[in-house]
Amino acid sequence: MSALLLGIAYAATDIPDDLNTYATQQDNVYFWADGTPMARTGWVQRQAMPLNEVPEGVRWAVLAAENASFYSDSGISVKGISRALFRTLGQGDTQGGSTITQQYVKNVYLNQNQTIGRKFTEAMIALKLDNRMSKDDILEGYLNTSWFGRGCYGIQRAAQAYYGKDVSRLDASEGAFLASLLKGAGLYDPTLSRANRARAVERWSWTLDRMVEIGRLTKAERDKFTKFPEPLKSNPLYDTGEQTDYLVEVASQYARKTAKISDKDFDLGGYQVYTTFDRARERKLADAVTKARKKALKDDPSAARTAHYGAASVAADGRILAVYGGPDHRTQGYNESNSTTVPAGSAFLPFVYAAGLDHGVRKSRDVEATRVTGQTLYDGDDDVPVMTPEGPYWDRSGKKVYASNDGDRSYGQISLRRALELSVNTPFMQLGMDTGLDNVRATAEAAGLLPASIGAQVPALSMGTSTPSAIRMAGGYTTFIAGGKRTEPYSVRRITRNGIGVGLHIPTPTRAIGSVAAEEVTSALADTFRAAHPAAAASAVGRVAGKAGTNPDDTASWYVGTHDFVSTAVVVYRIDLAKSLEPLPLKGLAGTDDSVPYGIWSGAMGPLG
């Protein structure tokens, strides 16, 4: 009769089609450029890994501790179920009695309620599952869905949480400790109490001995594991908040777009996103901006409350190494490193210079373009009329347009190279007209500035009316140090999902401007840096070049510069987001001679003075 009833129950029990939500939901993990964990996103802290990524010693540590007969049993333990049933009827709880197959069924199909009905259903499903799935698939599922404490599901996340490394790098000793957590992390995490540590050490030692008993560890191998593998004191994965969340935002947007991952799939999790962000550079950049913020709040609290600081470092090969997005993503989701809000001002002049060097100039319509060099002379006086081949340029209101310099200063005839060094506006406004504003625009876009950020095609374009982000401005300057080749800035170098690679296109260099023009602009910017910061230039190691950027209405202040093969752009501006997106006067926030953006830049780039 019992056999008949069990047969009927077995036939009547179906394996559910839908897994528990928590059995499939995973988090996405982000890594620094050096491969160490940076952050994770998602409600459930789980990352599935293929069984072949779990070392054999780790697998057998779990099996020795939990279910040594796993590969030979039928998916259930009759003796264990009987023991559990006896305890339930006699003492009111259900202890023990579960094989790994049963535990897997409980994890992914059922709930954690300790009842006779759930236990019976668990056993029936386990029997069917054992006939339908391979043992390796069941073990893989179990290892990926089990709770290990510290907010973690799955052995991959546990390896990272307790030892700061992937499961593939664990040894049998570390695996034996993680196996103890399956009995209850609250009782076996040694960092929680001395009693926990004592229990963990005892269980760890027993598991290793058990592995010897079942022939999965030799005595000689066991004798090597005499010291308990102390886990990390805290989980290193969850360093989110402040700048890290801005990095996650930039990387996740890039990953989804470039790898063509739908929002739905990305939200289901399981992705490992390996970013290009350099931890040391990120820290230096954030520290430099934080220092400037604190000083501004101390010197002028009223103006500083509406101050914004955007910054980014980009390598010549396109890797985004660091960004500063704001004071804290949790209070300000607005990413200042990626905003296209304020004009580049005179920091845009190198693109005008590059356009002139590449395309030449025409003083009249019917002649061939003539070549210009850094020694070509232009009128550097203040308030000179802007000329076209047909004569003066008139705006739409019928007024003649004049070019002016900062401080209304006149320089007379001046070479283009010297004009860039001193940031003299009038030669470059005329150079833009002689080169062709369409060529200026094309050069800026070829260097990486987004078309939507480029200013109107009028003479003021050459004076920096375009509004690039700090990321794009830094990327644009890398074109000069890369010999005229431009690589689209990118923040993700590799993506996997549950350990399996996801197709990702890595940008490759394309020719943006001529190599001769790029070298001339870089050389001129090096002179510009030496003239503005002679002490720093004298002490700097490597090739350093850079330029400040201002605009006539004092609503933004930039410093963009390069050190060897890294470019960093810093912008300081004021906007009261509660009122409008209209930039406000800086009121001295940029410091004397724009010392604040330069100070942030030099602090981020290294000991440049």
N, C-alpha and C positions, 0 to 999 in steps of 0.2 A: 504493500500500500504506500509506504514512504517513497519507494523508488518510482511508483506510478505518479504520485503527486509531484515529485521533483521533476519528472519528465514533462509533465504538463506545464509546470512553472517555467521550465527551461524553454519550452516551445512558445509560451505566451509572452516571454520577456524579449523585447526588441532592444537593439542598441540604438539609443537616441540619434536622430539625424543631426541635431544641433548641439554643439559643444557649449559649455558654460561660457559666458562672456569673458570671464577672467582667464579661461583656458586659452583663448586666442588673442586677446588683447596683449600688446607688448608696448614697451617704450622705445623711443629712438635715442640712440646714444651718439654723442658728438665727441670727437677726439682732437686734441691739439696736433700741431704738425709733427711733433715728436712721437705721436702714437699714444700718449697718456690720456686718460679720460678727462674731458672738459665739462660736460654737462649731459643731462638727459631730460627728455620731455615725455609726457604721457601720464595717464592715471595709474597704470600698472607698471611696476618695475620688473620687467621680464625681458630677456633676450634669448630666443631659441637658438640652439646650436646643433648641427648634425652630430650623430653619435661618433662618427670617425674623427671629429675634432676633440673628443673627450679621451684623454690618455687611458689605455687599458688598465693601468694601475688604479686610476681614479674610479673607473667603472666598477672594478672588482672590490674596491674599498666599500662602495655603496652596497654592492650585492652581499658582501660578507657581513655587513652590519645589519642589513634589512631582510635579505631573502637569498641565502646561499644556493638554494635549489631552484632558483628562478628558471634556468634554462631546461630543467627537466620536469618541473611541476606542470599541472594542468591549468594554472592560473588562479587556483584557490587552494587554501590549506584547510582540509576537513577538520584536522585536529585543532587548528587555530580558531576556526569558526565555532566549533563545539565549546572551546574554552571561553570564547567571547560570549556565547549564548548563556553559558552557565553563570558567568559573572554578571551578565545583564539581569538574569532572573533572580540571582541571589543578592546582588549588591547595588543594582540600579544604574550601572554604567556599562559601556562596551569597550573593554580594553583588549588590545592585541588582536591577533587572528587575521591580519591582512598580509597578503602577498604584495609584491610590487605591482602586479597586474591589478589587484583590487584597489590599491592606493591610487593607481593611475585612473581607474574608473571613477573613484570618488572625486579626484581632482577635476576631471574634465566633463563628467556627465551628471554627477549627483551633487549633493550638498554635504556639509560637515555635521549634520544632525546625527547624534548618537542614538539611533533607534533600531529595534529588531527588523522592522520593515525595510529600512534603508540598507541594513547589513545584508539582508536576504537578496534584495534587488542587485546590490553590488556584486554578490557572488555569482548570480545568474549572468549578469552582463560580462563579468570577468571570464566566465567559462566560454561564452560565445566569442568574446574578443580574442581569447587565446587561440581559438580555431581560425579566426579570420585574419589576424595580424601576425607578423613575424615577431619573434622575441626581441630582436634588435629594435624594431619600430616601437614596441611597447616600452622598452627601456629608455629609448630616446625621448618618447613622450613624457615618461615619468620624470626624467632628469630635468626636462624643460618646464614642467608645471609645478614642481614641488616647492614648498615654502621653506626658505633658509634663514629667515630673520633679516634684520636690518632693512626691512622694506622690500626684500628681494624674492622674486619667484625665479626658479631655474638655476642650474649649476653655473652657467656662464656669468650671470649677474652676481651670484654668490662668490665666485672666484675673484671678480673685480671688487666686490664690496669688502671682502675679508683679506685679500692678498694683493689687490691692486694690479691684477694681471688677468689675461684671458685664461680660460679653463685649459686650453691646449698646452699651457706652460706649467701646469700643476704637476707635482709628483704624488706618489702613493701616500706619503705621509700627510701632505696637505689635504689630499682627498679623504683620508681617514678622519681628519678633523671635521671637514664639511659634512661627511656622512653622519657624524654625531648630532648635527643640527637638525636632522630629519626627525629626531626624537623630541624636538622642542627647543627652538633657538633661545627662548627665554630661560631655559635651564642650562644650556650648554655654551652660550656665547661667553667666553672667559673674560671679556672686558666689562661685564655687568657686575660681577661680584667674585669674591674669592671662592665661594662655594661652587659657583658655576665653573670656575677654572679647574677646580679639583675634579668635578664631574667630567669635564671635557677631556682632561688628561687621562683619566681612567678609561673613558670610552674610546679615546684615540688609541691607547695602548692595546686595549682589548680587540679593537678592529684589526689592527695590524697582526696581532697573534692569530686571530681568526682567519686572516688571509693565508697565513702559513699553514693552518690546519686544513684548509680546503685546497691547498696546492697552488695558490695564486701568487705566492710570494715565497721566495726561498729564505731559509734561516739566515743566510749570509746577507741577503738584501734587508731582511728585517733588522739585523744587528746594526745597520747603518743609520736607522731611524731611532736614535736614542734621545734626541732633544725635541721637545714638543714644538711644533711650528706655530709660534705665536702669531695670531692675525693682527692686522692693523687695528689701531685703537678706535678708528671711526671710518665710516664709508667715504671714500674719496670721490665718489661719482657726482655728487649733487651740489656742485659749486655754482648754483644759478643765482641770478640777481645781479644788480649793478651792471658791469660791462658784459659779463658772460651771456646774458640774455640778448644783448644786442648782437653778439657774435652768432648766437643760435638763430636769430631772426635772419641775418644776412645769409648764413649757410643754408638754412632750410628753404628759403626762397630760391636760392640758386640750385639746390639739389632737385627740388620739385620741377623747376622749369627745364633744367638741362637734361635730367634723366627721364623726363616725361612721366613723373609719378603723379597720379591723381591725388587730390586732397584726401579723398576717402581712404585710399591705400596707405598714404603717409600717416594718417591718423590712426590706422590700425596698428602701426608700429612695426618693430622688428628690424629697423634700419640702423646700420652703423655708418655714421657720416664722418669721414676722415677729412678734417679741414686743413686749410693752409695757415691757420693762425699760429703765430709764434708767441709762446707764453711769455718769454722774457720781454720781447718788444711790446706786447700788449700791456704788461705791468708798467713798463717805463712810460708808455704813452699815457696811460690812465693816471699814473702818479703825477706826471707833469701837468696835466689839465686840472687835476684835483688841487694841486698847489696853487695854480693860477686862480681857480674859483674861490678858494679860501681867502686869498689876498684881496680879490675884488669885493667879496662880501664884507671884509674888514674895512677896506678903504671907502667904499661907496655902496652901502647895502641897498639903497633904493634902485640904483642902476643895475646892480649885480643880480637882482631878483629876476630881471628879464633878459639876462645874458645867456648866450648859447655858444657852445664851443664844439665845433666839429673837427675831426681829425682822422687821417688814415695813412697807413704806410703800405706801399705796393712795391713788390720786387720787379725788376726789369723783365722777368719772364711771366708777369701777370699775376703772380700769387699775392693775394691780399694778406699781409702779415699781421696787421693790427688795425683796429678802428676804435674811435671814441664816439659813442652814440648819444651820451647824455649822462646825467648824474645817477640815474637808477631806472632801469626799464620798468620796474613795478610801479613807479610813480609817473614816469614819462615814457610812453611807448614810442614817441616821436624820435626817430633816429637822426641825429644831427650830422653824422658822417655821410649820410646818403641823401640829404635834402638838397633840393635845387631852388634855393630861396633868395640868395644874395649874389650880387655881381662879383665877378673875379677881379675887376678893376685892373690895375697895372700888372698883376700877376699873369694877365693874358698876353702881354706884349711878346713873350717868346714865340707864341704861335704866329703872330703877325710877322715877326722877324724871319721865322722859318719859311713862311709863305713867300716872302720877298726873295729870300735866297734861292728857293726852289723854282719859282715861276718868273723871276725877273720883273722889270717894271716897264710901263709904257707911259710916256708923257703925251703922246698923241695917238690917235686911232690908227693911222695908216703906216705905222712903223713896227718893226719887229721888237719884241721885248728885249731890253738890254739887261745884262747881268749886274747884280749888285753884290757887294761884299761888306764885310764889317767895317771897311774903311770908306765906304761911300758916304759922302757928306749930304746932310739935309739941314734945313733951316730949323734951328732949335729955339727961336725966339717965341715969346708968349704972344698969344692973341694974333696968330697969323691966319689968313684965309685958307680954307681947304679947297684945293684945286682939282678939277677934272680935266681931261684932255680938251674939253671945249671951253674951259674957263672956271670961274668960281662955282662952288657947289651951293645951291639954294635949297632950303628946306621947304616943306609943303606950305608953310605959312608965308613964304615969299621972302624969308630972311636969309642973308648970306651967313654961312656957317664958318665959325672960327675955331681954331684949336688953341687950347690953353694949357699951361703947365701948373703944377702944384706951386702955390705961393706966388703965382704970376711972375715967375722968374724967367729971364731970357738967357740963352746960352750961345746965340749966334750960330755960325756954321759948326756942325758937330757930326762926328761919324756915328753910324748906326750902332756900332759896338759900344762906343762911349755913351750914347744916348740910352742904351739898355742898362748900362752900368749905373747911370745916374737917374734912371727912370724918368727921362724927359719925354713928355707925351707927344709934343707937336710933330717930331719927325715920324713917329709911328702912325699917327693918324693920316699923315700924307702918304706914308709908305703903303698903308692899307689901300688907299685910293689908287695909287700907281700900280700896285700889284693886282688889284681887282678884289672887291669885297667878296665876290663869289669864291675866289681862290683862298682868301683868308678863312672863310667859313669851311670850305672843303678841307683845308689843312687841319683845322681844329677838330673837325669830325673824324678825319683819318687818324688823328692822334688819340681818339677815344672819347671826346666830349660828345654827349648825346645831342642829337639834332634838336630835340625839344628844348634844350637849355641854351641854345645859341641865340644871341640877341638879334634884333632887327638888322637888315642889311642896309645900314646907313653908316656914315663916317664914324659915329660913336662906337660901332662894333669893335673897332681896333682898340678902343679904350677900355674894353672889358665889360661891356653890358651883358655878356653871357652869364648865366647863373649855374655853373657846374657844381656838382657835389664835391666834397673833399676827396672821396674815393676816385672820382673821375679826374679831378685835377691832379692828384698824385699819379694816377695811371698815365695821364697825358704827358707829364714830365719824364716818365720812364722812356718815352719814345726817343727823347734826346740822348739818354745814356745808353740806349740799346742800338745805337747806330742808325736811327731812323726807322727801326722796326717796332711795330706796336703789337702787343698781345692783350687781348681782352681781359680785364681783371676778373679773377675767379677766386672763389673761397672754398671750394671742395675739390679734393684731388682724387678721392676714391669713395665709392659707396658699396656696401654689401647689405644683404638682407638675410639674416640668420646664417651668416658666414658665407653666403654665395654672392659672387660679384654681380653688381647691377651696371648695365651699360651707361657710361658717362663720357661725354666728349670733353677733352681737355683742350683749351684754346691753343692755337699755334701762332707763331709770329707772322705778320704780314707787313709789307713795305708801306709805310705811311708818308715819310718824307725822305729825301735823298740823304745818303750817309754824310756827304760833305756838309750839307746844311745842318744836320744833327750835330756833327762835331763842332761846327762854328757856334751854334747856339749854346752847347754845353760849355765850351771854352769861354764864351762871353758871360755866361751865368757864373762861372768860376771867378772871373774878374769882378763881377757884381758882388759876390759873396766876400771876396777879399777886401773890396773897397768899403763895404758896410761893416764888416766884422774882422778887422785885421788880426787881432789877437787870436781869435778862434781859428782863422785860416792858418796862422803860423803854427799852431799846436796840433792841428787836425792830422790824423793818420788816414791816408787814402784821398781820393779825389772828392772834393766837396764843392757844390755849386748850389745857388739858390737865389730867390728874389722875393721881396716883400710885395704885397698887393694892396693898394688903397683905391678909394673912389672918391669923387668930388664931394658927395653929400655925407661922407663919413659914417656910412651905415654898415660897413664891413671892413675887416682888416685881415689880410692873408699873409702867411709865409709858406712858400712852396720851395722845397729844395731837395737835392739828391746827395747821397753819400755812397760812393762806389756804385753799387747796383740796386740801391733802394731809394725810393722817392717817398717823401712824406709831405702832406699838405695839411695846414692848420688854418681854420677860419674862426674868427670871433665876430659875433654880431648880436644885436638886440632885437627881440620881437616879443611883444606881449600877447601870447597865444590866447589869453582870455578875451582879447579885444579884436585882434585882426592878425593877418599875416604880413602886414606892412612893416618893413624894417624901420627901426628907430635909430637916431643918432647914438653913437657909441659912448659919448660923454666921458672920454678918457679911459674906457675899459681896455683899449688896445695898448695903453702905456705910452711912454715917450718914444717917438720914432718907431712906433709899432713893435715895441720891445716884448709885449706879451705873446703874440703869435710866434715870434722868433724864439722866445724863451721856452715855450712849449715844444717847438720843433727841435731845438738843440737838446732839450732834456730827453726827448724821445729818440733822437738819432744817436746820442752817445756823448762822451765828454768833449764837446766841441767848444766850450767856453761860453 
